[in-house]
Amino acid sequence: MRIKPYQPPVPLDELRGEAEWLCRKVAGRDLWGVPLYIRFQSELPTARGRHLHGCTGPNLDLLFRPHVGRRNWFGRGPAMLICDVAKADGLRKSAAPVYAAHPGDTDLTDRAVASLFRRAVLQTAVHELAHVANGTRPDPKRRAKPAEVEALAKWIDRVIRRPASGDVPDAPPFESHGGPWVRLALHFAHRARAAGVPLCPDRVAKCDQYGLSPTADYLAALGDEPDRLAGLGMNELAATRAPAAFSALWAGDWCRWHDRRNTKLAADAAGTSH
Ligand SMILES: [Zn+2]
C-alpha cells in the first residue's frame, strides 16, 4: 500500500505567520528588531517519529539556516522547531470515527481538525517562547562550533524517534520546566488570551507531567501578577522576582522530589551494602 504524503491541516506558511505574530505580541519589546525563526518538522529532513512536540536551543537558528534561505536569514536569533506531523496525525486519528460516519461530507471535520491543529501549534510556540525567555537562545558573545550544530541535529532526530527521558540519569522530570519556566509560560498563556488567542494554561505548561503541583496551583500562586506585569518585555519579566507564594510552591516541589530521591538512594545503598 502506498503511504499518502503528509498534508498539514493548515498551510504551514500561514501558521508560521500566526505563531510569529503571537510570539512577538506575547514577548513584547524584547523581541523588537530580533529575528525569530520558526520551522516545522515536516520542512526539515528529520525523522518522522512522534515523541517531540517542539524544541528550542541556543544553536537551533544555525541548524535552520540552510532551510530558511538567504532572503529570510537576518542574522542570529531565537528559533523553535514545532513538530507538526505528530500533532496532525494524532488529531486525524482521533477524528477517524467522525470521518468514517460521514464519508461524503468531511468539510466540517476537516475544519475542526484544522482548528485544533492551529491551537496545538500555537500552544507549542508559546511553550517554546517561555524557554527562549528563560535563557535558551543564542549567546551573542559565543561562536557556535559546527560540531555543536551537528550534535543538536542528531539529538532532535533521536528524541523525535523515542522519548528523551533517560538522557541524563537521575535528572528530575521538571529539569528544564522548573518554577522560573512555569512562571513565564503562565504569563505568556495569559498574554495570548488577552491578545485574543485563548490557549489553555495547562496545555502550555503541563506541570503534572513534569512531576510538579497542578498548573492551577501555580496559576493561583501567581495571583494578579500576569495583569500587573503585562507591559514588561520577556527578558524584563524573567528578571523580576516571583510572588512569595509561587516561589514557596516551586521550592516545595523541588524539595519533595530531592527528598524522595535521597530516600531511594539511601534505601538502594542499604540494600546493596550487605
Ligand atoms: Zn519544554
Boltz pocket constraint, residues with backbone or C-beta under 6 A from the ligand:
constraints:
  - pocket:
      binder: B
      contacts: [[A, 54], [A, 127], [A, 131], [A, 176], [A, 177]]
      max_distance: 6.0
